[in-house]
């Protein structure tokens, strides 16, 4: 997810570095203005996001989106029921187009969850805003915030390099490979060996040397510097690659192959191996595993996608991959047109849709997709 539902693009390999002037496109669900063009209504084909020509990263959340713009500012649009747009209100109507979040500068990473947002500034400070019912903002309270609050300064969190927001919990990685977590923990999503929500950050002591984190619906994937994939949290659909459906309260080995990218979705997982092959496992009832079968499995399996695969993203029930020639490949649930292939028909294998080439980055929300071209 985010994205992912949002993966941390800054720490991933990509078809090309995103530069100022790159063009963003959106498609799928648009009931909350996810297209940022002043319209509503689902769209099954990619369309340009207006007024956003200068940025370095985009992150799609449940029903809203974040972008890092020029001067490392943050821009937001979409749903704002919980204040996730960071404009001091919970009103969506006036902010259906991209709007700058006042007071945030020097931002180097962003991530969007289910009704809340995260940003990291150059000094390593984590800022959060939006829904806080499970303590996902990490400020020691359960109070929703319509303006960004600094997590680092209020809780003693060390300098952070990258963040990834899950459904209602947060993960953060330091430059040295430590992982810190906070928020909802009923399925062990914080990786602390126990359950129980935490409104302030805690260190995942049993895992070190992490180079990338990806928070999904209620599970987390962590890619270590040795290329091995570890995970924790919800395993009800086999998203941790084990046939035992028990949740993992602490990190467990998930995929022993050497990998370069991971993406955690709603209840499924993706990984790109060092040979640039794509692998999937977990929930598959909507075809999100891309193996031609609308059913899940707990064993990682190689998926047929044009090689090499250079970036992957996982939405709530759909998957995306970018191949080395800049083409975008999609599969899974498509009721809102989130696959971008011009239809609303579910996909069970990865296919590439018309009209969008030279993709550098892709991010997936609940039912909408945003891609960056170069």
Helices and strands as residue ranges (DSSP letters): H 2-5, G 9-11, E 23-28, E 43-48, E 55-60, E 64-69, G 70-72, E 74-78, G 93-95, E 99-100, E 107-112, E 116-121, E 126-130, E 145-150, H 151-155, E 162-165, E 169-173, E 179-183, E 198-203, E 210-215, E 219-224, E 229-233, E 248-255, E 259-264, E 268-273, E 278-282, E 297-303, E 309-314, E 318-323, E 328-332, E 347-352, E 359-364, E 368-373
